[in-house]
Amino acid sequence: MGYIIRKATNDDVLGIAYVHYHAWIETYTGLVSQDFLDKLSVARSAEKLRNIDCSKYFVLEIDGKICGFICISEYRGDDLGDEYGEIPAIYLLKEYHGHHYGTKLLDKAMEELKKWGYRKIVIRTLKNNINAIKFYERSGFLIDGVEKEIDLGKPETVIRLIKDMF
């Protein structure tokens, strides 16, 4: 399969929304409240993404179809220094797992964050999302012990992982 990773454009919003919705259903069924998942839709994802800053999104396109995406940003917290960037979102359709596309998206994000001058990267995931934690750890991220609770139909714990890029 031929693939490219490229900067997103405004024309990609529906493709990104499709991936966002389906990856949530595929990944989080059984991990978070079904009532929460039942309220999701491609249309709701698209509405949230309508005004995205495309300079912060990269899409994985396979044979002309958006199959994954990653978002990069400055660190959104206030407890770490200016050398920290962040990956607020990475999603890949389940049928493309196991082919190193997630790693390719992470590599692209790290390359871009280095260009922005960041030396370390923060990523967060649900504490009960063992597959994601293992994936991030294989990519060099370490759990730093910082946790917070969020509401996804019921309280869920999010953990923070950090990678030093140098």
C-alpha positions as a LaTeX table, in Angstrom:
\begin{tabular}{lrrr}
\hline
Residue & $x$ (\AA) & $y$ (\AA) & $z$ (\AA) \\
\hline
Met1 & 0.00 & 0.00 & 0.00 \\
Gly2 & 1.29 & 3.42 & $-0.93$ \\
Tyr3 & 1.16 & 6.00 & 1.83 \\
Ile4 & 2.08 & 9.61 & 2.48 \\
Ile5 & 2.09 & 11.76 & 5.58 \\
Arg6 & 1.34 & 15.36 & 4.77 \\
Lys7 & 0.21 & 18.57 & 6.40 \\
Ala8 & $-3.57$ & 18.70 & 6.65 \\
Thr9 & $-5.65$ & 21.19 & 4.68 \\
Asn10 & $-9.15$ & 22.53 & 5.30 \\
Asp11 & $-10.38$ & 19.99 & 2.74 \\
Asp12 & $-9.30$ & 17.19 & 5.11 \\
Val13 & $-11.71$ & 18.01 & 7.95 \\
Leu14 & $-14.26$ & 15.33 & 7.04 \\
Gly15 & $-11.56$ & 12.69 & 6.58 \\
Ile16 & $-10.02$ & 13.58 & 9.93 \\
Ala17 & $-13.48$ & 13.55 & 11.56 \\
Tyr18 & $-14.16$ & 10.10 & 10.08 \\
Val19 & $-10.92$ & 8.74 & 11.52 \\
His20 & $-11.49$ & 10.50 & 14.86 \\
Tyr21 & $-14.95$ & 9.00 & 15.30 \\
His22 & $-14.14$ & 5.47 & 14.13 \\
Ala23 & $-10.85$ & 5.29 & 16.05 \\
Trp24 & $-12.70$ & 6.30 & 19.23 \\
Ile25 & $-15.29$ & 3.57 & 18.72 \\
Glu26 & $-12.64$ & 0.96 & 17.82 \\
Thr27 & $-10.26$ & 1.89 & 20.63 \\
Tyr28 & $-12.46$ & 2.89 & 23.55 \\
Thr29 & $-15.39$ & 0.45 & 23.38 \\
Gly30 & $-15.13$ & $-1.42$ & 26.66 \\
Leu31 & $-12.72$ & 1.14 & 28.14 \\
Val32 & $-15.08$ & 4.09 & 28.62 \\
Ser33 & $-18.81$ & 4.54 & 29.17 \\
Gln34 & $-20.90$ & 3.22 & 26.28 \\
Asp35 & $-23.31$ & 6.11 & 26.84 \\
Phe36 & $-20.43$ & 8.51 & 26.13 \\
Leu37 & $-19.48$ & 6.63 & 22.94 \\
Asp38 & $-23.10$ & 6.53 & 21.80 \\
Lys39 & $-23.14$ & 10.36 & 21.77 \\
Leu40 & $-20.21$ & 10.53 & 19.32 \\
Ser41 & $-20.62$ & 10.83 & 15.57 \\
Val42 & $-18.67$ & 11.84 & 12.49 \\
Ala43 & $-20.79$ & 15.00 & 12.29 \\
Arg44 & $-19.96$ & 15.97 & 15.90 \\
Ser45 & $-16.26$ & 15.33 & 15.27 \\
Ala46 & $-16.39$ & 17.42 & 12.10 \\
Glu47 & $-18.09$ & 20.27 & 13.98 \\
Lys48 & $-15.30$ & 20.28 & 16.59 \\
Leu49 & $-12.67$ & 20.23 & 13.83 \\
Arg50 & $-14.17$ & 22.94 & 11.57 \\
Asn51 & $-11.74$ & 25.61 & 12.73 \\
Ile52 & $-8.61$ & 23.54 & 13.22 \\
Asp53 & $-5.19$ & 25.05 & 12.73 \\
Cys54 & $-4.08$ & 22.89 & 9.82 \\
Ser55 & $-0.43$ & 23.77 & 10.46 \\
Lys56 & $-0.66$ & 21.55 & 13.55 \\
Tyr57 & $-2.26$ & 18.51 & 11.90 \\
Phe58 & $-0.69$ & 15.85 & 9.70 \\
Val59 & $-2.69$ & 13.16 & 7.95 \\
Leu60 & $-1.71$ & 9.66 & 6.96 \\
Glu61 & $-3.11$ & 8.96 & 3.52 \\
Ile62 & $-3.08$ & 5.41 & 2.16 \\
Asp63 & $-4.09$ & 4.90 & $-1.44$ \\
Gly64 & $-5.77$ & 8.31 & $-1.40$ \\
Lys65 & $-7.79$ & 7.75 & 1.82 \\
Ile66 & $-7.13$ & 9.44 & 5.18 \\
Cys67 & $-6.51$ & 6.58 & 7.59 \\
Gly68 & $-4.88$ & 8.38 & 10.50 \\
Phe69 & $-3.79$ & 11.76 & 11.80 \\
Ile70 & $-1.65$ & 13.41 & 14.43 \\
Cys71 & $-1.80$ & 16.84 & 16.01 \\
Ile72 & 1.12 & 18.75 & 17.52 \\
Ser73 & 1.20 & 21.84 & 19.70 \\
Glu74 & 3.02 & 23.77 & 22.35 \\
Tyr75 & 2.64 & 22.18 & 25.79 \\
Arg76 & $-0.84$ & 23.09 & 27.04 \\
Gly77 & $-0.08$ & 22.90 & 30.75 \\
Asp78 & 1.68 & 25.33 & 33.02 \\
Asp79 & 3.82 & 22.98 & 35.11 \\
Leu80 & 6.65 & 22.28 & 32.62 \\
Gly81 & 9.16 & 24.51 & 30.86 \\
Asp82 & 9.26 & 25.99 & 27.39 \\
Glu83 & 11.26 & 23.04 & 26.02 \\
Tyr84 & 8.11 & 20.85 & 26.05 \\
Gly85 & 5.89 & 20.35 & 23.02 \\
Glu86 & 2.81 & 18.17 & 22.99 \\
Ile87 & 0.97 & 15.62 & 20.90 \\
Pro88 & $-2.68$ & 16.23 & 21.85 \\
Ala89 & $-4.05$ & 13.66 & 19.40 \\
Ile90 & $-2.97$ & 10.64 & 17.40 \\
Tyr91 & $-5.55$ & 8.38 & 15.80 \\
Leu92 & $-5.28$ & 5.49 & 13.37 \\
Leu93 & $-8.03$ & 3.27 & 12.03 \\
Lys94 & $-7.74$ & $-0.21$ & 13.53 \\
Glu95 & $-7.33$ & $-1.96$ & 10.18 \\
Tyr96 & $-3.98$ & $-0.16$ & 9.80 \\
His97 & $-2.59$ & $-1.14$ & 13.21 \\
Gly98 & 0.45 & $-3.39$ & 13.15 \\
His99 & 1.97 & $-1.85$ & 10.00 \\
His100 & 4.09 & 0.82 & 11.75 \\
Tyr101 & 1.90 & 3.70 & 10.54 \\
Gly102 & 1.46 & 4.92 & 14.12 \\
Thr103 & 5.23 & 5.03 & 14.50 \\
Lys104 & 5.54 & 6.91 & 11.21 \\
Leu105 & 3.02 & 9.49 & 12.47 \\
Leu106 & 4.93 & 9.84 & 15.75 \\
Asp107 & 8.20 & 10.24 & 13.86 \\
Lys108 & 6.66 & 13.03 & 11.76 \\
Ala109 & 5.36 & 14.77 & 14.89 \\
Met110 & 8.76 & 14.57 & 16.58 \\
Glu111 & 10.49 & 15.91 & 13.46 \\
Glu112 & 8.11 & 18.88 & 13.34 \\
Leu113 & 8.30 & 19.57 & 17.08 \\
Lys114 & 12.11 & 19.61 & 16.85 \\
Lys115 & 11.82 & 22.19 & 14.06 \\
Trp116 & 9.66 & 24.26 & 16.40 \\
Gly117 & 12.51 & 24.14 & 18.93 \\
Tyr118 & 11.08 & 21.67 & 21.44 \\
Arg119 & 13.39 & 19.21 & 23.17 \\
Lys120 & 10.79 & 17.08 & 24.97 \\
Ile121 & 7.33 & 15.82 & 24.07 \\
Val122 & 4.28 & 15.22 & 26.24 \\
Ile123 & 1.50 & 12.81 & 25.33 \\
Arg124 & $-1.48$ & 11.70 & 27.41 \\
Thr125 & $-3.65$ & 8.62 & 27.34 \\
Leu126 & $-6.20$ & 6.86 & 29.49 \\
Lys127 & $-4.60$ & 4.87 & 32.27 \\
Asn128 & $-6.60$ & 1.78 & 31.24 \\
Asn129 & $-5.53$ & 2.04 & 27.56 \\
Ile130 & $-2.77$ & $-0.54$ & 27.91 \\
Asn131 & $-2.23$ & $-0.90$ & 24.14 \\
Ala132 & $-1.56$ & 2.83 & 23.76 \\
Ile133 & 0.76 & 2.88 & 26.78 \\
Lys134 & 2.78 & $-0.02$ & 25.38 \\
Phe135 & 2.96 & 1.70 & 21.98 \\
Tyr136 & 4.20 & 4.96 & 23.50 \\
Glu137 & 6.72 & 3.16 & 25.70 \\
Arg138 & 8.10 & 1.27 & 22.66 \\
Ser139 & 8.53 & 4.70 & 21.06 \\
Gly140 & 10.61 & 5.95 & 24.00 \\
Phe141 & 7.96 & 7.69 & 26.11 \\
Leu142 & 8.07 & 7.22 & 29.87 \\
Ile143 & 5.20 & 7.56 & 32.33 \\
Asp144 & 6.05 & 10.47 & 34.62 \\
Gly145 & 3.48 & 9.78 & 37.35 \\
Val146 & 1.24 & 12.79 & 36.69 \\
Glu147 & $-2.44$ & 11.83 & 36.49 \\
Lys148 & $-5.70$ & 13.71 & 36.21 \\
Glu149 & $-9.35$ & 12.76 & 36.12 \\
Ile150 & $-11.63$ & 13.60 & 33.23 \\
Asp151 & $-15.31$ & 12.91 & 32.65 \\
Leu152 & $-16.10$ & 10.56 & 29.79 \\
Gly153 & $-19.57$ & 9.64 & 30.98 \\
Lys154 & $-17.88$ & 8.51 & 34.19 \\
Pro155 & $-14.59$ & 9.55 & 35.79 \\
Glu156 & $-11.53$ & 8.28 & 33.90 \\
Thr157 & $-7.87$ & 8.70 & 34.76 \\
Val158 & $-5.48$ & 10.16 & 32.19 \\
Ile159 & $-1.74$ & 9.66 & 32.55 \\
Arg160 & 1.10 & 11.71 & 31.14 \\
Leu161 & 4.10 & 10.30 & 29.27 \\
Ile162 & 7.19 & 12.26 & 28.27 \\
Lys163 & 9.93 & 11.67 & 25.73 \\
Asp164 & 13.27 & 13.45 & 25.67 \\
Met165 & 14.17 & 13.87 & 21.97 \\
Phe166 & 17.87 & 14.44 & 22.59 \\
\hline
\end{tabular}
